[in-house]
Amino acid sequence: MAEFVWLDKAIVSRDAASIHPMSPSAQFGLSVFEGVRGYRDVSGNLNVFRLDDHLIRLRQSCEAI
């Protein structure tokens, strides 16, 4: 499990991360998720499949929420 998380435009320790119980995320399970995978090639470069498409879809989902 991750030691740090992104919360309110900052990286914080997992133990310090909290949200207000009345937030839409806590009340309704409201969130946005986009899975992005990266693979290293033989020379060590990281290759991400269709990153632009993932980021466009993520942005559209965030705007819809």
All heavy atoms as TSV, in Angstrom:
chain	resi	resn	atom	element	x	y	z
A	1	MET	N	N	0.845	-1.178	0.000
A	1	MET	CA	C	0.000	0.000	0.000
A	1	MET	C	C	0.894	1.247	0.000
A	1	MET	O	O	1.955	1.262	0.599
A	1	MET	CB	C	-0.916	-0.025	1.220
A	1	MET	CG	C	-1.964	1.050	1.163
A	1	MET	SD	S	-3.160	1.000	2.515
A	1	MET	CE	C	-4.113	-0.415	2.048
A	2	ALA	N	N	0.436	2.302	-0.652
A	2	ALA	CA	C	1.212	3.530	-0.773
A	2	ALA	C	C	1.430	4.192	0.592
A	2	ALA	O	O	0.541	4.194	1.436
A	2	ALA	CB	C	0.501	4.502	-1.699
A	3	GLU	N	N	2.606	4.760	0.764
A	3	GLU	CA	C	2.904	5.477	2.012
A	3	GLU	C	C	2.398	6.908	1.973
A	3	GLU	O	O	2.108	7.503	3.003
A	3	GLU	CB	C	4.413	5.485	2.253
A	3	GLU	CG	C	4.993	4.117	2.536
A	3	GLU	CD	C	6.485	4.177	2.802
A	3	GLU	OE1	O	6.936	5.140	3.456
A	3	GLU	OE2	O	7.184	3.278	2.335
A	4	PHE	N	N	2.300	7.465	0.758
A	4	PHE	CA	C	1.876	8.851	0.591
A	4	PHE	C	C	0.741	8.913	-0.422
A	4	PHE	O	O	0.631	8.069	-1.308
A	4	PHE	CB	C	3.041	9.714	0.104
A	4	PHE	CG	C	4.177	9.776	1.087
A	4	PHE	CD1	C	5.243	8.905	0.988
A	4	PHE	CD2	C	4.163	10.686	2.130
A	4	PHE	CE1	C	6.283	8.940	1.885
A	4	PHE	CE2	C	5.196	10.734	3.047
A	4	PHE	CZ	C	6.258	9.863	2.919
A	5	VAL	N	N	-0.110	9.917	-0.280
A	5	VAL	CA	C	-1.237	10.121	-1.189
A	5	VAL	C	C	-1.330	11.590	-1.580
A	5	VAL	O	O	-0.772	12.464	-0.903
A	5	VAL	CB	C	-2.572	9.660	-0.541
A	5	VAL	CG1	C	-2.545	8.169	-0.264
A	5	VAL	CG2	C	-2.864	10.438	0.723
A	6	TRP	N	N	-2.035	11.850	-2.659
A	6	TRP	CA	C	-2.278	13.213	-3.137
A	6	TRP	C	C	-3.603	13.673	-2.551
A	6	TRP	O	O	-4.642	13.033	-2.754
A	6	TRP	CB	C	-2.333	13.216	-4.661
A	6	TRP	CG	C	-2.590	14.541	-5.276
A	6	TRP	CD1	C	-3.779	15.009	-5.730
A	6	TRP	CD2	C	-1.631	15.569	-5.511
A	6	TRP	NE1	N	-3.637	16.268	-6.236
A	6	TRP	CE2	C	-2.320	16.645	-6.113
A	6	TRP	CE3	C	-0.279	15.702	-5.258
A	6	TRP	CZ2	C	-1.689	17.814	-6.483
A	6	TRP	CZ3	C	0.345	16.878	-5.625
A	6	TRP	CH2	C	-0.344	17.911	-6.228
A	7	LEU	N	N	-3.589	14.768	-1.804
A	7	LEU	CA	C	-4.807	15.283	-1.172
A	7	LEU	C	C	-4.772	16.803	-1.152
A	7	LEU	O	O	-3.819	17.394	-0.637
A	7	LEU	CB	C	-4.939	14.737	0.259
A	7	LEU	CG	C	-6.164	15.191	1.047
A	7	LEU	CD1	C	-7.436	14.602	0.427
A	7	LEU	CD2	C	-6.049	14.794	2.500
A	8	ASP	N	N	-5.772	17.417	-1.698
A	8	ASP	CA	C	-5.883	18.884	-1.710
A	8	ASP	C	C	-4.618	19.552	-2.231
A	8	ASP	O	O	-4.042	20.446	-1.595
A	8	ASP	CB	C	-6.219	19.419	-0.311
A	8	ASP	CG	C	-7.605	19.007	0.134
A	8	ASP	OD1	O	-8.484	18.831	-0.729
A	8	ASP	OD2	O	-7.803	18.864	1.354
A	9	LYS	N	N	-4.151	19.108	-3.386
A	9	LYS	CA	C	-2.997	19.693	-4.082
A	9	LYS	C	C	-1.686	19.533	-3.322
A	9	LYS	O	O	-0.780	20.348	-3.444
A	9	LYS	CB	C	-3.244	21.160	-4.406
A	9	LYS	CG	C	-4.471	21.387	-5.262
A	9	LYS	CD	C	-4.684	22.852	-5.551
A	9	LYS	CE	C	-5.971	23.035	-6.328
A	9	LYS	NZ	N	-6.267	24.430	-6.573
A	10	ALA	N	N	-1.582	18.477	-2.514
A	10	ALA	CA	C	-0.343	18.221	-1.763
A	10	ALA	C	C	-0.154	16.723	-1.578
A	10	ALA	O	O	-1.117	15.965	-1.560
A	10	ALA	CB	C	-0.390	18.906	-0.400
A	11	ILE	N	N	1.092	16.320	-1.440
A	11	ILE	CA	C	1.406	14.937	-1.120
A	11	ILE	C	C	1.529	14.842	0.394
A	11	ILE	O	O	2.298	15.576	1.008
A	11	ILE	CB	C	2.714	14.493	-1.803
A	11	ILE	CG1	C	2.535	14.544	-3.319
A	11	ILE	CG2	C	3.105	13.097	-1.351
A	11	ILE	CD1	C	3.793	14.275	-4.100
A	12	VAL	N	N	0.732	13.963	0.997
A	12	VAL	CA	C	0.718	13.821	2.457
A	12	VAL	C	C	0.856	12.338	2.813
A	12	VAL	O	O	0.594	11.462	1.983
A	12	VAL	CB	C	-0.575	14.390	3.078
A	12	VAL	CG1	C	-0.707	15.879	2.802
A	12	VAL	CG2	C	-1.795	13.650	2.584
A	13	SER	N	N	1.251	12.070	4.035
A	13	SER	CA	C	1.340	10.678	4.463
A	13	SER	C	C	-0.058	10.073	4.476
A	13	SER	O	O	-1.050	10.769	4.708
A	13	SER	CB	C	1.978	10.566	5.849
A	13	SER	OG	O	1.085	11.017	6.834
A	14	ARG	N	N	-0.144	8.797	4.211
A	14	ARG	CA	C	-1.434	8.109	4.179
A	14	ARG	C	C	-2.169	8.275	5.502
A	14	ARG	O	O	-3.378	8.476	5.544
A	14	ARG	CB	C	-1.208	6.635	3.852
A	14	ARG	CG	C	-2.496	5.858	3.733
A	14	ARG	CD	C	-2.249	4.393	3.464
A	14	ARG	NE	N	-1.588	3.806	4.615
A	14	ARG	CZ	C	-0.626	2.893	4.545
A	14	ARG	NH1	N	-0.203	2.473	3.380
A	14	ARG	NH2	N	-0.078	2.409	5.630
A	15	ASP	N	N	-1.441	8.222	6.599
A	15	ASP	CA	C	-2.070	8.330	7.918
A	15	ASP	C	C	-2.630	9.731	8.182
A	15	ASP	O	O	-3.578	9.882	8.953
A	15	ASP	CB	C	-1.067	7.964	9.009
A	15	ASP	CG	C	-0.663	6.495	8.942
A	15	ASP	OD1	O	-1.454	5.679	8.406
A	15	ASP	OD2	O	0.433	6.160	9.407
A	16	ALA	N	N	-2.051	10.751	7.548
A	16	ALA	CA	C	-2.502	12.126	7.771
A	16	ALA	C	C	-3.652	12.513	6.851
A	16	ALA	O	O	-4.293	13.542	7.060
A	16	ALA	CB	C	-1.337	13.094	7.576
A	17	ALA	N	N	-3.928	11.696	5.847
A	17	ALA	CA	C	-4.969	12.028	4.878
A	17	ALA	C	C	-6.357	11.781	5.475
A	17	ALA	O	O	-6.629	10.727	6.025
A	17	ALA	CB	C	-4.785	11.189	3.625
A	18	SER	N	N	-7.197	12.775	5.378
A	18	SER	CA	C	-8.576	12.629	5.838
A	18	SER	C	C	-9.481	13.522	4.996
A	18	SER	O	O	-9.031	14.497	4.409
A	18	SER	CB	C	-8.701	12.993	7.315
A	18	SER	OG	O	-8.377	14.349	7.513
A	19	ILE	N	N	-10.749	13.164	4.948
A	19	ILE	CA	C	-11.731	13.983	4.254
A	19	ILE	C	C	-12.894	14.248	5.201
A	19	ILE	O	O	-13.117	13.506	6.160
A	19	ILE	CB	C	-12.250	13.304	2.964
A	19	ILE	CG1	C	-12.923	11.974	3.275
A	19	ILE	CG2	C	-11.122	13.127	1.964
A	19	ILE	CD1	C	-13.640	11.354	2.098
A	20	HIS	N	N	-13.629	15.295	4.937
A	20	HIS	CA	C	-14.779	15.652	5.754
A	20	HIS	C	C	-15.865	14.601	5.534
A	20	HIS	O	O	-16.133	14.190	4.405
A	20	HIS	CB	C	-15.290	17.036	5.358
A	20	HIS	CG	C	-16.253	17.595	6.351
A	20	HIS	ND1	N	-17.581	17.232	6.372
A	20	HIS	CD2	C	-16.075	18.477	7.364
A	20	HIS	CE1	C	-18.194	17.878	7.350
A	20	HIS	NE2	N	-17.304	18.633	7.969
A	21	PRO	N	N	-16.518	14.164	6.600
A	21	PRO	CA	C	-17.542	13.121	6.449
A	21	PRO	C	C	-18.738	13.549	5.609
A	21	PRO	O	O	-19.486	12.712	5.124
A	21	PRO	CB	C	-17.959	12.803	7.885
A	21	PRO	CG	C	-17.486	13.941	8.704
A	21	PRO	CD	C	-16.301	14.533	7.990
A	22	MET	N	N	-18.943	14.850	5.405
A	22	MET	CA	C	-20.061	15.324	4.606
A	22	MET	C	C	-19.667	15.578	3.141
A	22	MET	O	O	-20.484	16.047	2.357
A	22	MET	CB	C	-20.644	16.603	5.216
A	22	MET	CG	C	-21.227	16.380	6.616
A	22	MET	SD	S	-22.448	15.053	6.677
A	22	MET	CE	C	-23.784	15.816	5.801
A	23	SER	N	N	-18.432	15.244	2.786
A	23	SER	CA	C	-18.004	15.454	1.400
A	23	SER	C	C	-18.751	14.477	0.489
A	23	SER	O	O	-19.145	13.389	0.919
A	23	SER	CB	C	-16.499	15.237	1.270
A	23	SER	OG	O	-16.196	13.860	1.358
A	24	PRO	N	N	-18.976	14.861	-0.785
A	24	PRO	CA	C	-19.658	13.941	-1.706
A	24	PRO	C	C	-18.947	12.598	-1.837
A	24	PRO	O	O	-19.597	11.567	-1.999
A	24	PRO	CB	C	-19.662	14.699	-3.031
A	24	PRO	CG	C	-19.565	16.137	-2.645
A	24	PRO	CD	C	-18.715	16.157	-1.403
A	25	SER	N	N	-17.633	12.612	-1.741
A	25	SER	CA	C	-16.893	11.347	-1.846
A	25	SER	C	C	-17.248	10.407	-0.709
A	25	SER	O	O	-17.420	9.204	-0.910
A	25	SER	CB	C	-15.381	11.613	-1.830
A	25	SER	OG	O	-15.006	12.340	-2.971
A	26	ALA	N	N	-17.358	10.934	0.486
A	26	ALA	CA	C	-17.687	10.100	1.638
A	26	ALA	C	C	-19.161	9.694	1.622
A	26	ALA	O	O	-19.507	8.564	1.954
A	26	ALA	CB	C	-17.363	10.829	2.932
A	27	GLN	N	N	-20.032	10.607	1.210
A	27	GLN	CA	C	-21.467	10.324	1.244
A	27	GLN	C	C	-21.924	9.415	0.108
A	27	GLN	O	O	-22.758	8.544	0.303
A	27	GLN	CB	C	-22.258	11.626	1.176
A	27	GLN	CG	C	-22.200	12.422	2.444
A	27	GLN	CD	C	-23.156	13.595	2.376
A	27	GLN	OE1	O	-23.339	14.215	1.339
A	27	GLN	NE2	N	-23.767	13.908	3.502
A	28	PHE	N	N	-21.378	9.630	-1.083
A	28	PHE	CA	C	-21.924	8.958	-2.260
A	28	PHE	C	C	-20.905	8.100	-3.016
A	28	PHE	O	O	-21.227	7.536	-4.052
A	28	PHE	CB	C	-22.501	9.989	-3.234
A	28	PHE	CG	C	-23.451	10.945	-2.580
A	28	PHE	CD1	C	-23.134	12.276	-2.460
A	28	PHE	CD2	C	-24.667	10.501	-2.074
A	28	PHE	CE1	C	-24.001	13.163	-1.864
A	28	PHE	CE2	C	-25.542	11.382	-1.469
A	28	PHE	CZ	C	-25.216	12.716	-1.362
A	29	GLY	N	N	-19.674	8.038	-2.523
A	29	GLY	CA	C	-18.647	7.289	-3.245
A	29	GLY	C	C	-18.255	7.969	-4.542
A	29	GLY	O	O	-17.886	7.325	-5.509
A	30	LEU	N	N	-18.354	9.282	-4.579
A	30	LEU	CA	C	-18.117	10.060	-5.786
A	30	LEU	C	C	-16.615	10.211	-6.022
A	30	LEU	O	O	-15.899	10.732	-5.172
A	30	LEU	CB	C	-18.758	11.444	-5.622
A	30	LEU	CG	C	-18.757	12.355	-6.831
A	30	LEU	CD1	C	-19.579	11.745	-7.946
A	30	LEU	CD2	C	-19.328	13.703	-6.447
A	31	SER	N	N	-16.143	9.727	-7.157
A	31	SER	CA	C	-14.725	9.850	-7.479
A	31	SER	C	C	-14.516	9.660	-8.970
A	31	SER	O	O	-15.428	9.284	-9.701
A	31	SER	CB	C	-13.897	8.828	-6.698
A	31	SER	OG	O	-14.242	7.527	-7.117
A	32	VAL	N	N	-13.304	9.933	-9.404
A	32	VAL	CA	C	-12.903	9.746	-10.791
A	32	VAL	C	C	-11.635	8.920	-10.788
A	32	VAL	O	O	-10.735	9.149	-9.978
A	32	VAL	CB	C	-12.651	11.112	-11.478
A	32	VAL	CG1	C	-12.089	10.926	-12.869
A	32	VAL	CG2	C	-13.931	11.929	-11.526
A	33	PHE	N	N	-11.567	7.952	-11.679
A	33	PHE	CA	C	-10.394	7.076	-11.749
A	33	PHE	C	C	-10.070	6.794	-13.201
A	33	PHE	O	O	-10.958	6.579	-14.020
A	33	PHE	CB	C	-10.682	5.757	-11.028
A	33	PHE	CG	C	-9.592	4.746	-11.194
A	33	PHE	CD1	C	-8.472	4.786	-10.394
A	33	PHE	CD2	C	-9.679	3.763	-12.167
A	33	PHE	CE1	C	-7.455	3.865	-10.553
A	33	PHE	CE2	C	-8.675	2.840	-12.328
A	33	PHE	CZ	C	-7.560	2.886	-11.522
A	34	GLU	N	N	-8.801	6.801	-13.527
A	34	GLU	CA	C	-8.338	6.409	-14.862
A	34	GLU	C	C	-7.058	5.612	-14.673
A	34	GLU	O	O	-6.086	6.114	-14.119
A	34	GLU	CB	C	-8.088	7.650	-15.727
A	34	GLU	CG	C	-7.603	7.349	-17.119
A	34	GLU	CD	C	-8.653	6.690	-18.010
A	34	GLU	OE1	O	-9.852	6.867	-17.765
A	34	GLU	OE2	O	-8.247	5.984	-18.947
A	35	GLY	N	N	-7.049	4.381	-15.096
A	35	GLY	CA	C	-5.855	3.539	-14.964
A	35	GLY	C	C	-4.890	3.762	-16.117
A	35	GLY	O	O	-5.294	3.730	-17.274
A	36	VAL	N	N	-3.645	4.016	-15.795
A	36	VAL	CA	C	-2.611	4.230	-16.812
A	36	VAL	C	C	-1.460	3.281	-16.510
A	36	VAL	O	O	-0.950	3.263	-15.390
A	36	VAL	CB	C	-2.104	5.692	-16.801
A	36	VAL	CG1	C	-1.018	5.893	-17.836
A	36	VAL	CG2	C	-3.255	6.661	-17.038
A	37	ARG	N	N	-1.064	2.504	-17.500
A	37	ARG	CA	C	0.040	1.565	-17.306
A	37	ARG	C	C	1.260	2.018	-18.083
A	37	ARG	O	O	1.154	2.568	-19.170
A	37	ARG	CB	C	-0.351	0.175	-17.778
A	37	ARG	CG	C	-1.344	-0.482	-16.889
A	37	ARG	CD	C	-1.524	-1.914	-17.305
A	37	ARG	NE	N	-2.465	-2.542	-16.402
A	37	ARG	CZ	C	-2.762	-3.799	-16.452
A	37	ARG	NH1	N	-2.215	-4.591	-17.344
A	37	ARG	NH2	N	-3.629	-4.305	-15.604
A	38	GLY	N	N	2.402	1.754	-17.491
A	38	GLY	CA	C	3.657	2.034	-18.159
A	38	GLY	C	C	4.523	0.787	-18.176
A	38	GLY	O	O	4.478	-0.006	-17.230
A	39	TYR	N	N	5.268	0.623	-19.247
A	39	TYR	CA	C	6.136	-0.539	-19.385
A	39	TYR	C	C	7.528	-0.078	-19.771
A	39	TYR	O	O	7.691	0.800	-20.619
A	39	TYR	CB	C	5.599	-1.484	-20.461
A	39	TYR	CG	C	4.215	-1.983	-20.161
A	39	TYR	CD1	C	3.086	-1.333	-20.651
A	39	TYR	CD2	C	4.027	-3.100	-19.360
A	39	TYR	CE1	C	1.818	-1.787	-20.365
A	39	TYR	CE2	C	2.760	-3.563	-19.066
A	39	TYR	CZ	C	1.666	-2.905	-19.571
A	39	TYR	OH	O	0.402	-3.348	-19.272
A	40	ARG	N	N	8.535	-0.672	-19.161
A	40	ARG	CA	C	9.914	-0.353	-19.507
A	40	ARG	C	C	10.356	-1.226	-20.682
A	40	ARG	O	O	10.082	-2.415	-20.714
A	40	ARG	CB	C	10.831	-0.606	-18.321
A	40	ARG	CG	C	10.509	0.330	-17.173
A	40	ARG	CD	C	11.773	0.869	-16.548
A	40	ARG	NE	N	11.420	1.758	-15.467
A	40	ARG	CZ	C	11.401	3.080	-15.566
A	40	ARG	NH1	N	11.715	3.654	-16.694
A	40	ARG	NH2	N	11.079	3.825	-14.544
A	41	ASP	N	N	11.061	-0.589	-21.627
A	41	ASP	CA	C	11.611	-1.375	-22.726
A	41	ASP	C	C	13.015	-1.847	-22.353
A	41	ASP	O	O	13.484	-1.602	-21.231
A	41	ASP	CB	C	11.598	-0.577	-24.037
A	41	ASP	CG	C	12.405	0.712	-23.974
A	41	ASP	OD1	O	13.295	0.830	-23.103
A	41	ASP	OD2	O	12.160	1.602	-24.815
A	42	VAL	N	N	13.683	-2.520	-23.254
A	42	VAL	CA	C	14.990	-3.118	-22.943
A	42	VAL	C	C	16.043	-2.074	-22.604
A	42	VAL	O	O	16.990	-2.356	-21.882
A	42	VAL	CB	C	15.488	-4.018	-24.096
A	42	VAL	CG1	C	14.595	-5.234	-24.233
A	42	VAL	CG2	C	15.557	-3.256	-25.400
A	43	SER	N	N	15.871	-0.836	-23.096
A	43	SER	CA	C	16.842	0.219	-22.788
A	43	SER	C	C	16.497	0.986	-21.507
A	43	SER	O	O	17.207	1.903	-21.117
A	43	SER	CB	C	16.972	1.186	-23.966
A	43	SER	OG	O	15.738	1.812	-24.225
A	44	GLY	N	N	15.379	0.621	-20.863
A	44	GLY	CA	C	15.012	1.252	-19.601
A	44	GLY	C	C	14.044	2.413	-19.739
A	44	GLY	O	O	13.643	3.000	-18.738
A	45	ASN	N	N	13.648	2.758	-20.961
A	45	ASN	CA	C	12.695	3.848	-21.162
A	45	ASN	C	C	11.297	3.400	-20.764
A	45	ASN	O	O	10.906	2.255	-20.999
A	45	ASN	CB	C	12.675	4.290	-22.628
A	45	ASN	CG	C	13.979	4.899	-23.054
A	45	ASN	OD1	O	14.598	5.648	-22.311
A	45	ASN	ND2	N	14.404	4.571	-24.258
A	46	LEU	N	N	10.548	4.316	-20.176
A	46	LEU	CA	C	9.172	4.026	-19.780
A	46	LEU	C	C	8.243	4.372	-20.934
A	46	LEU	O	O	8.263	5.492	-21.451
A	46	LEU	CB	C	8.786	4.835	-18.540
A	46	LEU	CG	C	7.376	4.617	-18.010
A	46	LEU	CD1	C	7.198	3.174	-17.547
A	46	LEU	CD2	C	7.085	5.569	-16.872
A	47	ASN	N	N	7.439	3.435	-21.345
A	47	ASN	CA	C	6.476	3.633	-22.426
A	47	ASN	C	C	5.070	3.524	-21.848
A	47	ASN	O	O	4.732	2.533	-21.207
A	47	ASN	CB	C	6.674	2.572	-23.511
A	47	ASN	CG	C	8.038	2.674	-24.144
A	47	ASN	OD1	O	8.330	3.638	-24.822
A	47	ASN	ND2	N	8.876	1.689	-23.895
A	48	VAL	N	N	4.270	4.555	-22.092
A	48	VAL	CA	C	2.884	4.589	-21.615
A	48	VAL	C	C	1.981	4.518	-22.839
A	48	VAL	O	O	2.097	5.326	-23.757
A	48	VAL	CB	C	2.605	5.867	-20.797
A	48	VAL	CG1	C	1.155	5.911	-20.357
A	48	VAL	CG2	C	3.535	5.936	-19.597
A	49	PHE	N	N	1.086	3.550	-22.838
A	49	PHE	CA	C	0.197	3.337	-23.976
A	49	PHE	C	C	-0.913	4.377	-24.003
A	49	PHE	O	O	-1.678	4.503	-23.053
A	49	PHE	CB	C	-0.397	1.926	-23.895
A	49	PHE	CG	C	-1.315	1.579	-25.020
A	49	PHE	CD1	C	-0.832	1.388	-26.300
A	49	PHE	CD2	C	-2.676	1.457	-24.807
A	49	PHE	CE1	C	-1.674	1.069	-27.345
A	49	PHE	CE2	C	-3.534	1.130	-25.840
A	49	PHE	CZ	C	-3.033	0.941	-27.115
A	50	ARG	N	N	-0.980	5.150	-25.077
A	50	ARG	CA	C	-2.034	6.128	-25.335
A	50	ARG	C	C	-2.284	7.063	-24.148
A	50	ARG	O	O	-3.420	7.283	-23.723
A	50	ARG	CB	C	-3.312	5.420	-25.752
A	50	ARG	CG	C	-3.109	4.613	-27.044
A	50	ARG	CD	C	-4.344	3.940	-27.500
A	50	ARG	NE	N	-5.273	4.963	-28.030
A	50	ARG	CZ	C	-6.370	4.668	-28.697
A	50	ARG	NH1	N	-6.698	3.422	-28.916
A	50	ARG	NH2	N	-7.151	5.614	-29.128
A	51	LEU	N	N	-1.212	7.653	-23.629
A	51	LEU	CA	C	-1.316	8.551	-22.472
A	51	LEU	C	C	-2.253	9.721	-22.748
A	51	LEU	O	O	-3.070	10.075	-21.902
A	51	LEU	CB	C	0.063	9.048	-22.046
A	51	LEU	CG	C	0.082	10.013	-20.865
A	51	LEU	CD1	C	-0.509	9.363	-19.621
A	51	LEU	CD2	C	1.500	10.500	-20.601
A	52	ASP	N	N	-2.146	10.331	-23.929
A	52	ASP	CA	C	-3.012	11.479	-24.242
A	52	ASP	C	C	-4.488	11.101	-24.153
A	52	ASP	O	O	-5.300	11.858	-23.612
A	52	ASP	CB	C	-2.695	12.037	-25.633
A	52	ASP	CG	C	-1.346	12.738	-25.687
A	52	ASP	OD1	O	-0.829	13.131	-24.619
A	52	ASP	OD2	O	-0.814	12.894	-26.803
A	53	ASP	N	N	-4.844	9.927	-24.654
A	53	ASP	CA	C	-6.242	9.482	-24.585
A	53	ASP	C	C	-6.689	9.300	-23.137
A	53	ASP	O	O	-7.811	9.662	-22.767
A	53	ASP	CB	C	-6.436	8.174	-25.343
A	53	ASP	CG	C	-6.288	8.354	-26.850
A	53	ASP	OD1	O	-6.528	9.470	-27.343
A	53	ASP	OD2	O	-5.935	7.370	-27.524
A	54	HIS	N	N	-5.803	8.733	-22.300
A	54	HIS	CA	C	-6.138	8.555	-20.882
A	54	HIS	C	C	-6.367	9.901	-20.208
A	54	HIS	O	O	-7.321	10.084	-19.445
A	54	HIS	CB	C	-5.008	7.821	-20.148
A	54	HIS	CG	C	-4.964	6.358	-20.413
A	54	HIS	ND1	N	-5.904	5.474	-19.955
A	54	HIS	CD2	C	-4.060	5.620	-21.099
A	54	HIS	CE1	C	-5.599	4.255	-20.333
A	54	HIS	NE2	N	-4.484	4.314	-21.038
A	55	LEU	N	N	-5.481	10.867	-20.481
A	55	LEU	CA	C	-5.596	12.174	-19.834
A	55	LEU	C	C	-6.830	12.936	-20.299
A	55	LEU	O	O	-7.483	13.613	-19.499
A	55	LEU	CB	C	-4.324	12.990	-20.075
A	55	LEU	CG	C	-3.064	12.404	-19.435
A	55	LEU	CD1	C	-1.844	13.237	-19.807
A	55	LEU	CD2	C	-3.200	12.279	-17.936
A	56	ILE	N	N	-7.169	12.813	-21.571
A	56	ILE	CA	C	-8.393	13.453	-22.079
A	56	ILE	C	C	-9.616	12.860	-21.394
A	56	ILE	O	O	-10.506	13.579	-20.929
A	56	ILE	CB	C	-8.486	13.296	-23.613
A	56	ILE	CG1	C	-7.430	14.185	-24.296
A	56	ILE	CG2	C	-9.887	13.636	-24.112
A	56	ILE	CD1	C	-7.245	13.888	-25.773
A	57	ARG	N	N	-9.667	11.535	-21.296
A	57	ARG	CA	C	-10.797	10.862	-20.652
A	57	ARG	C	C	-10.886	11.239	-19.171
A	57	ARG	O	O	-11.979	11.473	-18.640
A	57	ARG	CB	C	-10.639	9.349	-20.840
A	57	ARG	CG	C	-11.864	8.559	-20.572
A	57	ARG	CD	C	-11.772	7.111	-21.060
A	57	ARG	NE	N	-10.462	6.507	-20.948
A	57	ARG	CZ	C	-9.681	6.186	-21.997
A	57	ARG	NH1	N	-10.086	6.418	-23.232
A	57	ARG	NH2	N	-8.502	5.622	-21.816
A	58	LEU	N	N	-9.740	11.338	-18.497
A	58	LEU	CA	C	-9.708	11.725	-17.084
A	58	LEU	C	C	-10.256	13.144	-16.918
A	58	LEU	O	O	-11.081	13.404	-16.041
A	58	LEU	CB	C	-8.291	11.622	-16.532
A	58	LEU	CG	C	-8.112	12.056	-15.094
A	58	LEU	CD1	C	-8.916	11.174	-14.150
A	58	LEU	CD2	C	-6.628	12.005	-14.728
A	59	ARG	N	N	-9.806	14.051	-17.763
A	59	ARG	CA	C	-10.275	15.443	-17.677
A	59	ARG	C	C	-11.787	15.520	-17.926
A	59	ARG	O	O	-12.510	16.219	-17.215
A	59	ARG	CB	C	-9.528	16.332	-18.653
A	59	ARG	CG	C	-9.961	17.773	-18.568
A	59	ARG	CD	C	-9.200	18.643	-19.545
A	59	ARG	NE	N	-9.267	20.005	-19.099
A	59	ARG	CZ	C	-8.363	20.617	-18.345
A	59	ARG	NH1	N	-7.308	19.968	-17.955
A	59	ARG	NH2	N	-8.507	21.859	-17.977
A	60	GLN	N	N	-12.271	14.799	-18.924
A	60	GLN	CA	C	-13.703	14.812	-19.209
A	60	GLN	C	C	-14.513	14.271	-18.035
A	60	GLN	O	O	-15.576	14.809	-17.699
A	60	GLN	CB	C	-13.990	13.997	-20.478
A	60	GLN	CG	C	-13.483	14.647	-21.737
A	60	GLN	CD	C	-13.577	13.739	-22.945
A	60	GLN	OE1	O	-13.692	12.525	-22.837
A	60	GLN	NE2	N	-13.513	14.343	-24.140
A	61	SER	N	N	-14.006	13.242	-17.398
A	61	SER	CA	C	-14.694	12.672	-16.231
A	61	SER	C	C	-14.717	13.674	-15.086
A	61	SER	O	O	-15.745	13.832	-14.409
A	61	SER	CB	C	-14.010	11.376	-15.788
A	61	SER	OG	O	-14.095	10.406	-16.794
A	62	CYS	N	N	-13.598	14.350	-14.851
A	62	CYS	CA	C	-13.533	15.361	-13.780
A	62	CYS	C	C	-14.504	16.496	-14.056
A	62	CYS	O	O	-15.184	16.968	-13.149
A	62	CYS	CB	C	-12.115	15.902	-13.644
A	62	CYS	SG	S	-10.941	14.729	-12.979
A	63	GLU	N	N	-14.577	16.945	-15.313
A	63	GLU	CA	C	-15.492	18.028	-15.647
A	63	GLU	C	C	-16.944	17.592	-15.481
A	63	GLU	O	O	-17.792	18.375	-15.053
A	63	GLU	CB	C	-15.232	18.495	-17.080
A	63	GLU	CG	C	-13.925	19.254	-17.205
A	63	GLU	CD	C	-13.538	19.553	-18.639
A	63	GLU	OE1	O	-14.200	19.050	-19.584
A	63	GLU	OE2	O	-12.543	20.285	-18.827
A	64	ALA	N	N	-17.245	16.333	-15.765
A	64	ALA	CA	C	-18.609	15.830	-15.602
A	64	ALA	C	C	-19.013	15.780	-14.135
A	64	ALA	O	O	-20.170	16.038	-13.801
A	64	ALA	CB	C	-18.730	14.438	-16.226
A	65	ILE	N	N	-18.068	15.472	-13.279
A	65	ILE	CA	C	-18.348	15.414	-11.835
A	65	ILE	C	C	-18.508	16.832	-11.312
A	65	ILE	O	O	-19.328	17.140	-10.522
A	65	ILE	CB	C	-17.218	14.689	-11.066
A	65	ILE	CG1	C	-17.164	13.223	-11.460
A	65	ILE	CG2	C	-17.360	14.828	-9.572
A	65	ILE	CD1	C	-18.384	12.430	-11.111
